Amino acid sequence: DAGDYKCVATNDAGVVERRLTLTLQSPPVISVEPVETVVEAGATAMLNCQASGEPPPAIGWSRQGRPVVGDERVTVLSNGSLRIVAAQKEDTSEYECVARNLMGSVLLRVPLTVQGGPSRAKGSIIGNINDIEFGVAFLNATVTNSPDSETQVIQAKITNVPRSIGPAMRKLVSVLSPIYWTTAKEIGEAMNGFTLTDAIFKRETQVEFATGEILRMTHIARGVDSEGALLLDVVVSGHVLQLHGGVCPLADAWILLFQDYTEDYIQTGPGQLYAHSTRLFTVDGVSVPYMWNHTITYDHSKGKMPFLVQTLHASSIAAEYDPLEEAVAFKIHASIAKGDRSNQCPAGFGLDSTGPYCSDIDECETRDTCQHECRNTPGSYQCSCPSGYRL
């Protein structure tokens, strides 16, 4: 019945008319509802919301009850949609679309989740491997979302790697551990390294091969630059298992395949994590076991993991050395989720209720742990014998 009406009165003396408009006011009704949205960090998030009513309702947005203030990244469009460009993890929240007119208002809530981390990584690697000093090697990596699985795909290349250590460098997928931990696909409520630390941390790594070689690495992550790249510096020192007696360009260029593996990350204190893993790599048909552990420190004000234990899953791992280009190429798929026993401390650790944290148990304090000398290690211990004796 709404519309324009005209009343006309007529008699012998003449005609008079009046015009009027009949408006039927109605409270707002949201006609296009915003839906729960998950985007990668750096992408554009669009929350659509449209409403009908009379008078036509005005649409506004709030975040947990507080009005959204527009800036160069956040804009409420003319059609009522909320656009957030270059989304950051801090944008993760519940948003409210509010439609108002003279007859009332209506509100609809929608969660926005901004995930998993830098899209690139770059840095330098210096040090020595197998007593061979090398200059500065350069690391560049890209991080993409795997469309067919819940993982992030890390593809990395290390250039300026001398032929004398190129084949050995293939075995050091652990050199990428800060990258794939920082950018791993977050499953459920689990946090990757970016969400937990803002990609600012120090990581000490020790790699130990079953044949006795030990290599140590120090990783310094310096955050993310203006272009969204993780900044990383690495120092390596020690020995890596060698399967070839000399440099054989053909054999050394073969692809080195790693079995899928997991890394358990344990919250050992404020701003402190311990991680460990045991795995195999296969080269020339030979499977070689090795293990490594990580000690990670970061700003304790960033908080802690949502679980006592989180598990990182690494799969589809391959490494290849190109002796002509003097470059090592890696590829790895990574995701992170809560541990199998996410609310229990692993063996060798005890529950510290102040965190809660999983504090290392000092087995050397227990009488008769070792018959001579005992050295405590995270989650374990080592015994040693005096000169002239063996364990």
Secondary structure, DSSP 8 states (H G I E B T S, - for coil): --EEEEEEEEETTEEEEEEEEE---EEEEEEE----EEEETTS-EEE--EEEEES--EEEEEETTEE----SSEEE-TTS-EEESS--GGG-EEEEEEEEETTEEEEEEEEEEEES--SEEEEEEEEEETTEEEEEEEEEEEEEE-TTSS-EEEEEEEES--TTTHHHHTT-GGGGHHHHHHH-EE-TT---HHHHHTTEEEEEEEEEETTS-EEEEEEEEEEE-TTSEEEEEEEEEE------SS--HHHHTSEEEE--EEEEEEEEETTEEEEEEEEEEEETTEEEEEEEEEEEEE-GGG---SSSEEEEEEEEEEEEEETTTTEEEEEEEEEEEE-TTTTS--TTEEEETTTTEEEE--GGGSTTSSSSEEEEETTEEEEE--TT---
